[in-house]
Amino acid sequence: MTIELRAMQPADLEQGYRLSQQVSWPHRREDWQQALAHGEGLVAENEQQIVGCAILWPWGDTRSTLGLVIVDPACQGKGIGKKLIDALLAKVPNGNVRLHATEMGQGLYEKYGFIAQGAIFQHQIAQLPECEVLELAEDETIRPLREDELPTLIDKDNQSHGLYRPTLWKDLFVSAESLLVLDKAGEIQGYMTLRKFGRGNVIGPLLAKDEQCARKLFCYAAAHLQGQFVRMDTYGHTPFSDWLVTQGLPVIDAPVMMVRGLPWQRSPEAMIDFSFMSQAMG
């Protein structure tokens, strides 16, 4: 079998969607479109069709995320995934790269120098039950983010995990269902994005000063999403993840975060990223 790699183009998105359907991933065509708009993709082709793909997202000069690595089940075991990963990592030979690996893929990524950093828990429920109500203080409010506040949000996001994502946040400001802030006496304590993805609603990214602020933002979202499909990806084995389970969001998957290069060291004053954009994009 002859395999050739080339850059992924918008015309290839339908084939990416087909591949994700084959491996039972929930991505919609719109999710693929958004993913490619912010990344650099590759496809692997044989004589008949596209049989594999992967995308690298450069977030700043030195840090990237890698994901949506998919090989047609009929063509697995032929080194196609390795070809795709080799080609994308060659674009960032000295950069820090982060990914979320399945149990099956972890061994392959270790050969490239990726080191496991801990589990990521995918919390998900088809119909979100009634959740706890956390009252806001008299000087607290949850309101829409203003456009002039975007630069500060982009900076806070970068400080949280080292990924510099201005184009993504400008996209979310327009495309998300809601982009909200927890405001306390004029000081922003947290940010939350509510958007459509996959089978329904995703809460994330979510940044907050502390866990209590993150809980208040989640409860606000839960009050508006009761009875609907809800997904949230967060760090595993944490008090926040444990609390999400008590709110009716069970853990249905636990990929491993892996990093090639030095992991980001968050400063004590930086906000915490309590929920990700996606497992692929970080």
C-alpha positions in Angstrom: 0.0 0.0 0.0 1.4 3.4 -1.1 0.7 6.1 1.4 1.2 9.8 0.7 0.9 12.7 3.1 -0.3 16.2 2.2 -1.7 19.3 3.8 -5.3 19.0 5.0 -7.6 21.3 3.0 -11.2 22.5 3.8 -12.3 20.2 1.0 -11.0 17.2 3.1 -13.2 18.0 6.1 -15.9 15.6 5.0 -13.3 12.8 5.0 -12.1 13.8 8.5 -15.7 13.7 9.7 -16.0 10.2 8.1 -12.9 9.0 9.9 -14.1 10.3 13.3 -17.5 8.6 12.7 -15.7 5.3 12.0 -14.0 5.4 15.4 -17.2 6.6 17.2 -15.9 10.1 18.0 -18.7 12.7 18.4 -17.3 15.5 16.3 -19.7 17.3 14.0 -18.8 18.8 10.7 -18.8 22.2 12.3 -16.3 20.9 15.0 -14.0 19.8 12.2 -14.3 23.1 10.5 -13.4 25.0 13.6 -10.5 22.7 14.4 -8.8 23.0 11.0 -9.4 26.8 11.0 -7.0 27.1 14.0 -4.5 24.3 13.1 -2.3 22.7 10.6 -3.6 19.4 9.4 -2.2 16.5 7.4 -4.0 13.7 5.6 -2.7 10.3 4.6 -3.9 9.0 1.2 -3.7 5.6 -0.5 -4.7 5.0 -4.1 -8.4 5.1 -3.3 -9.0 7.6 -0.5 -7.9 9.4 2.6 -7.1 6.8 5.3 -5.7 9.0 8.1 -5.4 12.5 9.5 -4.0 14.6 12.3 -3.9 18.2 13.3 -1.2 20.3 15.1 -2.3 23.6 16.7 0.5 26.1 17.3 -0.4 28.3 20.3 2.3 30.9 20.3 6.0 30.5 19.4 7.0 27.6 21.5 3.9 25.6 22.5 1.5 23.4 20.5 -1.2 20.8 21.0 -1.6 17.7 18.8 -4.8 15.8 18.2 -7.5 14.3 16.0 -5.0 11.6 15.1 -7.2 9.0 13.3 -6.5 6.1 11.1 -9.2 4.2 9.2 -9.8 1.0 11.2 -9.3 -1.0 8.0 -5.8 0.4 7.6 -4.5 0.4 11.2 -1.3 -1.4 12.0 0.5 -0.2 8.9 2.4 2.7 10.4 0.1 5.4 9.0 -0.4 7.1 12.4 3.4 7.2 12.9 3.9 8.8 9.5 1.4 11.5 10.4 2.9 12.2 13.9 6.5 12.2 12.5 5.5 14.8 9.9 3.7 17.1 12.3 6.3 16.9 15.1 8.9 17.8 12.4 7.2 21.2 12.2 8.0 21.9 15.9 11.3 20.1 16.5 12.2 22.1 19.6 8.8 23.1 20.7 6.7 22.0 23.7 3.9 19.8 22.5 0.9 18.6 24.6 -1.7 15.9 23.7 -4.3 13.7 25.3 -3.6 10.1 24.6 -5.8 7.0 24.7 -4.5 4.0 26.5 -3.7 2.4 23.2 -1.7 5.4 21.9 0.2 6.1 25.1 3.1 3.7 24.3 3.6 5.2 20.8 3.8 8.8 22.1 6.3 7.7 24.8 8.7 6.8 22.0 8.6 10.4 20.9 9.6 11.7 24.3 6.1 12.5 25.6 5.7 12.0 29.4 2.4 11.3 31.1 1.3 14.2 33.4 -2.0 12.8 34.7 -5.5 11.8 33.7 -8.1 14.0 32.0 -11.7 13.1 33.0 -14.4 13.4 30.4 -17.6 14.1 32.4 -20.7 13.6 30.4 -24.5 13.0 30.7 -27.3 12.8 28.2 -29.7 14.7 30.4 -28.2 16.9 33.1 -30.2 16.6 36.3 -31.1 19.4 38.6 -27.9 20.6 40.2 -26.8 22.4 43.4 -27.6 26.0 43.6 -24.8 28.3 44.7 -26.0 31.8 45.6 -23.8 34.7 44.4 -22.7 37.3 46.9 -24.3 40.8 46.8 -21.3 42.2 44.9 -21.1 39.3 42.5 -22.7 38.9 39.1 -22.4 36.6 36.1 -22.6 38.6 32.8 -21.5 38.4 29.2 -17.9 39.2 28.4 -17.4 42.5 26.7 -15.3 42.7 23.5 -12.9 45.1 25.1 -12.2 42.5 27.8 -10.9 39.9 25.3 -7.2 40.9 25.6 -7.3 40.4 29.3 -9.0 37.0 28.9 -6.4 35.9 26.3 -3.6 36.9 28.7 -5.3 35.1 31.6 -5.7 32.0 29.5 -2.0 32.1 28.5 -0.9 32.4 32.1 -3.1 29.4 33.1 -1.4 26.8 30.9 1.0 28.5 28.5 -1.0 28.3 25.4 -1.4 31.6 23.6 -4.7 31.5 21.7 -6.0 34.9 20.6 -7.5 33.6 17.3 -9.4 30.9 19.2 -10.9 33.3 21.8 -11.9 35.8 19.1 -13.6 32.9 17.3 -15.4 31.9 20.6 -16.5 35.4 21.2 -18.5 35.2 18.0 -19.4 31.5 17.7 -20.1 30.3 21.3 -23.6 30.3 22.7 -22.3 32.3 25.6 -19.0 33.7 26.9 -19.5 34.7 30.5 -17.6 36.2 33.4 -18.0 36.1 37.1 -17.6 39.7 38.2 -17.0 40.6 41.9 -17.2 44.3 42.6 -15.7 45.1 39.2 -13.0 42.4 39.3 -13.3 39.4 37.1 -13.0 36.1 39.1 -13.6 33.7 36.2 -14.5 33.1 32.6 -16.8 30.4 31.1 -17.7 29.4 27.6 -20.9 27.6 26.8 -21.0 26.2 23.2 -22.2 23.4 21.0 -19.9 20.5 20.3 -20.4 16.9 19.4 -23.7 15.5 20.8 -24.8 18.6 22.6 -23.5 21.3 25.0 -19.9 21.7 26.3 -18.9 23.8 29.2 -15.4 25.0 28.5 -13.0 26.5 28.4 -13.6 27.6 32.0 -10.9 29.6 33.9 -11.4 30.7 37.5 -9.5 32.2 40.4 -10.4 29.2 42.6 -12.6 26.2 42.9 -15.5 28.0 44.5 -15.6 30.5 41.6 -15.5 27.6 39.2 -18.4 26.0 41.0 -20.5 29.1 40.8 -19.9 29.4 37.1 -20.8 25.7 36.6 -24.0 26.0 38.6 -25.1 29.0 36.6 -24.6 27.0 33.4 -26.3 23.9 34.9 -29.4 25.9 35.7 -29.7 26.8 32.0 -28.8 23.3 30.7 -30.9 21.1 32.9 -32.3 18.1 31.0 -29.9 18.6 28.1 -26.7 16.8 27.0 -23.7 18.3 28.8 -20.0 17.5 28.6 -17.1 18.9 30.5 -13.4 17.9 30.3 -11.3 18.6 33.3 -8.3 17.4 35.3 -8.9 14.0 36.9 -8.5 13.0 40.5 -9.2 16.5 41.8 -11.8 17.8 44.2 -13.5 19.7 41.4 -13.9 16.6 39.3 -15.2 14.7 42.3 -17.8 17.5 42.9 -18.9 17.3 39.2 -19.8 13.7 39.8 -22.0 14.7 42.7 -23.8 17.2 40.4 -24.8 14.4 38.0 -21.8 14.4 35.6 -20.2 11.0 35.7 -16.8 10.2 34.2 -17.1 8.3 31.0 -13.5 8.4 29.7 -10.1 9.2 31.1 -7.3 9.9 28.5 -3.8 10.8 29.7 -2.3 14.2 29.3 1.2 13.9 27.8 3.8 16.6 27.2 7.0 16.6 25.2 9.2 19.3 26.8 8.9 21.0 30.1 5.4 21.1 31.5 3.9 24.6 32.1 4.5 25.9 35.6 1.5 28.0 36.6 2.3 31.0 38.8 0.4 31.1 42.1 -1.6 34.2 41.1 -2.7 32.8 37.7 -6.2 31.5 37.1 -6.8 27.8 37.0 -8.1 26.1 33.8 -10.9 24.0 35.2 -12.2 22.9 31.8 -10.7 22.6 28.3 -11.7 23.7 24.9 -11.4 20.0 23.8 -9.2 17.0 24.4 -7.5 17.7 21.0 -7.0 21.5 21.2 -6.3 21.7 24.9 
